[in-house]
Amino acid sequence: MKKVFLALALCASFSGFAQVLKVTSVEKVNTPANPMATVAAISPKGDYLLLSTSGNQGLTKFDLNTNQATKITDAAGAGFDVQVSQDGNTVVYRENSYTANHLRKVALKSINLTSGEVANLVAPTRDLQGVAVQGATALAVNKGKLSAKAIGASATKATAPVLSISNRQLMITRNGKTSVFSPNGQNFSYIWQSVSPDGKKALYFVCGVGAFVCDLDGNNVKSLGLVRAPQWYDNNTVVGMQDVDNGEFILSSKIVAVTLDGTMQTLTGDDTIAMYPYASAASGKIAFSTPAGEAYIINVAK
């Protein structure tokens, strides 16, 4: 892997900030040249990236140890909210299609990266609200109903609730029942929802306001600030981006880490437009993309 080490510059740049994570280096990943490429996920073990495009077209696995790129699918929509099983062997992705009346439908599929076997998890639907993977089980909320499908040799029982979006509202599904969650009220629009790794907290973004965390009963709502595309790093830390645009172009963007008590640290410098982070706490890696189609890895420690 071709590496560009920026650790010294990073330490100098961020010396005035509270430290949430110790940044040891930032590496540019030698991905295939493609100005439309974007990182769609990093495996839980941090050994490969999933690459898509800015329009979420297709998925490519990029092995961080060998630099080998392997196409997984050409499916439209596959790069949106793609999920990876805990063992890294299975990828769960969407596939968009259109009816004769130009209405979009979304199917949910999985692919075993070892065998190449593709499984149909949810038939094309107009109402796929949310998707999650817990252990070796894929969970989907479709028309308010939860379905669970094994995606590994031994499926694990899903215990954590599933968060989803319906009509811009944040929904929660537990014990097979889906209801409106929306902790900040139903006069807001919600996006970028997820449950913490320990299954105890909700993370979400209120459009025009910022990122929040709360308990799964909707109490103890805490603001994390204007942190877009928030992702869990671990149970106490969230990573996301703070971007600035002029309505047409992204002018600047940085990756930040923030603890649940609001302590924030900038992880990238001003020389890179760093967007859409994905984290692997097990490997201490945070992957991100640039508008030029580049991929980077931030190596961190706690």
N, C-alpha and C positions, 0 to 999 in steps of 0.2 A: 504494500500500500504506500502510495506517495504521501508523505506527511509534511505538513507545514506547521511548525511548532510556534505558537504564539504565547506561550505560557508567561514569559518575562513581561511582555507588553501587557498582558492581561492583569498580572499582579500589580503592575505599576498603575494601570488605568483604574483599577477597582479598589485601591488601597483605602479610599475614603468611605467605602460602603461596608455595611455589616456583612459578615460572611455567613452564608447559609450552606454553601458547598465549596469545597476546595477545588479550584480549577487547576489541573496539572498541565493540560495542553488542549489545543484545538487543532484538529487535523482535517485537511481537505481530503475527501475520499475520491479515489480515481475511478469514478463511475463513467460509463460510456457517454460520450459527448452528446448532449441533447438539450437545447435551450428550453424545451418545454417540460423537462423532467422535474419531478418533485418527490421528496421522501414521503411515503404514505404510512410507514411503520418501521419499528425496529423490533427484532425478535426479543422475547423475554431474557434470553441468555446473552443478547448483544452480539451474536455471531453473524447476523445478516440484516440487510435492509430490504424493505419492499419499496420499489420505485414505481411511480405512476406518472401521470402528466397533470398539468394545471387543470385540465378538464376531466380528471379522474378516469382516463381511458387506459385500460389494461393494467397489468401488474408484472413486474420483473423482480426476481430475487437476486440480490447482489451479495455474494459471500464476502465478508470483510476479511477473511483469512486468505482467500485465494484470488480475490478480485474477479471471480467468475460471475458472469451475468447469465441468468436463466429465465426465459420468458415463462410465466405461469399462465396467463390468460390475456386475451385481447378484449375482454368484455367491457362494454361501456359502463361506467359507474363503479368499476371494481376498486378504484383507489379511494372511494369515499368511506370513511369509518371502517376500514378493513381491520379484521381481528385475527390474532394469532394465538393458537393454543399454548398452554403453559410450557409444554415440552418442545415447542417450536416446530413440530412436525406437520401441523395442519393450519391452513389459512382459510378464513371464512370471509367471503366477499359478495358484493352485490352484482347483479347483471341487469342492466336496463334494456327494455324493449318498448316498442310503440305499437299501438293498435291501429287499425285502418282509419280510425278517427283522430289519430295523432295524440292519443292519450298515453302517457308514460306509465309503464308497469315495472315493478322491481321484483326480481327473483333473488333468493339467497342460496348460495352454493358454498361448498367446501372442497378443498383439494388437498390430498395427501402429498406432501412434497417428496416423499420417498418413492411411492408407487405411481404417482401421477393420477390416481383415481379421483374422479370428480363425483360428488354426491349432491343431489338436489335437496335442499333443506326446507325451502319455502317456495311454492309455485308463484309465478308472476302475479303480483297484486298491486292494487292502488294504495294500499294502506299499511305498508311496512313501516312501523313507527320507530322501532329501535332494535338494536342487536347487541348482544354481549356474549363473551365466552368466559365460562367459569370452569377451570380445570380442563377436562376433556368433554365438556358439554357446551353446545351452542344454543343460546337462548334467543328467541325472536318474539317480538310483540307485533302481532298482525291483527288489525281491526280490534285492538284492545285485548286480544287473547294471547296468552303465552304458550309457546311451543318449545320443547326441549328435545334436542337431537344429539346423540352420541357422535363425537368426531374423533374418538380414539379407541384404543383396544378395550379400555374400561372406563365408561362414563362415570363422572363423579356427580353426586347429588348437588344440584344448585341450591344454595341457601340464601345468598344475598339477593335483595330486590333488584329489579331491572328498571333503569330510567329510560324514558323515551320522550319524543316530542310529538304532539298532535295539535294541529291548529295553533302553532307557536307557543303552546303551553307545555310546561314540564309535567310529565306523567310518571307515576310510579306503579310498578306491578309487583305484588307480593302475594304469596299463597294463591296464585292464579287469578287475582283480581286486579284490574287496572283502574286507577282513579287519578284525578287532578292533584298534583303535588304543589307546584308553583309557590315556593316559600315566600317570595317577594310580592306576591299578589298577582291576580290574573289580568291586570292592566299593563303588563309587560310582556315582551317576547323573549323566549328562552332558546339557547343553543349550547352546543359543546358540553353535554351532560355526561357524567360518569360516576361510578361508585368507587370508593377508595378500595385499595387492595385487601384490607381487612373486612370489607363489607359493612362498615359502620357509618360512613359519612357520604354525603352527596356533594359533588362539585359541578358547577354550572356557570353559564355566562348569561347575564341579563343584557340584552341589546341596548346600547347607548348608555349603559351604567357601569358594568364591570363584572368581575368574577366573584363568586361567593362559594362558601362551604357551609353546610349545616348538618345536623343530625338527620337520620332517616325518618324521624317523626316531624321534620320541618322546623324544629326548634334550634336555638343557638346559631342563628344566621350570622355569619361573619364575612365582612368584605375583604377581598384580597387586592382591591384596586383595579385599575384598568389593565387587566392582563388577559389578552385575547388568546384563543385556541388553548385554553388551560388543559394540562395533562397531569395526572398524578405521577410524581417521582417515587414517593413512598407514602406511608400513611400520614406523615406530618409535613410533607413538602410538595409543592406544586410548581411546575415549570410552564411557561407560556411566553408570549411575545408582546412587545409594546411597539406598535408600528405607527408611522405617520405618513399620510398620503395627501395629495392635492385634489382628490376626486377622480384622478385619472391614473397617476403613477404612485408607486410606493417611494417615498423620499428617504425614509430611514426605518429600520426595525432592529430591535435587539431582543435577545433571549434573556429572560429573567427567571430567578428562582425565588419563591416566597413561602415562608412557613405559615402555618395556620394562625399564628399570632400576629401576622402582618409584617414580619421582618423580611425585607426584600434585598436581593443582590442581583446586579447585572452580570451576566456570564460572557457576553461577547463585546467586542470593541466597535468603534464607530466606522471602521473601514469595511465592514461587511453588513449587507442587508440580510439579517438572519431571521427566518420565519418558520413557523409551524414546527415546534419541537416535538420529539417523541423520545421517551425515556426508557432505559433499561437499568433499573437500580442494581440488579444482580451483577452487572458488569461495570457499573459506574459510567455509563455512556448516555449522552443526550445527542440525538441526531437532529439536524435541521437542514432546510433548503434555502437557496437564494433565488431571486427572480430570474437569474441567468441560467438556471437549471443545474447549479452546483449543489453538492451535498457535503456536509461537514459533520464531524463528531467532536463533541466536547467531552473530554475525559475528566471525571470529577471523583472526589472522595468526600466522606463526611467526617 
